Amino acid sequence: MNMTSQVIPQALERLIQDLCKLPGIGQKTASRLALNILRRPAGEARELANALAELHSSIQLCSCCFTFSQNDPCAICADHKRDQALVCVVEQPGDLLAIENAGNYRGHYHILHGVLSPMDGIGPAEIKVKELEARINSGTIKEVFIATSSTVPGEATASFLLDRLQHRAIRITRLACGIPMGMDIKYADKHTLARAIESRSESR
C-alpha cells in the first residue's frame, strides 16, 4: 500500500489528485491548495464547490467570437462602441483577457480554441477557422489582426491563416515587435503587449 494513502484521508487525496489535473498544478501545489481549502470555513468550501458546479450550466460560448460568456452575445460583441470592422484572432479565451488587460485594443475578437498541431491530430477542422471565414464573408470585417503566440504551433497557425486569407479584400496584420519568440502572449506583460498591438504590422 502506498504510504501516502495511509496518512492522507481519502477525500483529501481525491481533491489533491483532481487539482493535479489542472495545467501548471503539480503535486506540491495541489497539496498546498487542498490543505488551504480544508482549513477554511465549511461555508467557503461549499461556495467554491457551488461555483465549480455552476460553471458548465451557466457559461457558454459566444456564438459570434466563441469566448466563454454567461450571455450570448458576450459583452464585447454586444458593445457597439467597439470597432466591429477590426477582429483580433487569438488561440484561447485567456489570450483575449491578456489583450484586454493591455488596455489599448477596441476591436472585436475571434477565438480559435486551439492551434494547428498535426502531430496531435489538430487540423483546420478542429479549430474555428471556418467560423472566421464566415464572419469575413458577412462583409463587416475590414481588418483581421492575427495575435497567435510566437510558439511553433502559433506561428504555423498564423502562416496557415495568412495563406487562407491573403486573397481577401481585407487588411491582415500581426503582432509586432516586443513579443519574444516562443512566448505565449498571455504571459507577456501588459506594457509589452500594448506596444505590440499599437505597432502591429501588415502581413502581405
Secondary structure, 3 states (H helix, E strand, C coil): CCHHHHHCCHHHHHHHHHHHCCCCCCHHHHHHHHHHHHHCCHHHHHHHHHHHHHHHHHCEECCCCCCEECCCCCCCCCCCCCEEEEEEEECCHHHHHHHHHHCCCCEEEEECCCCCEHHHCECHHHCCHHHHHHHHHCCCCCEEEECCCCCHHHHHHHHHHHHHHCCCCCEEEECCCCCCCCCCHHHCCHHHHHHHHHCCEECC
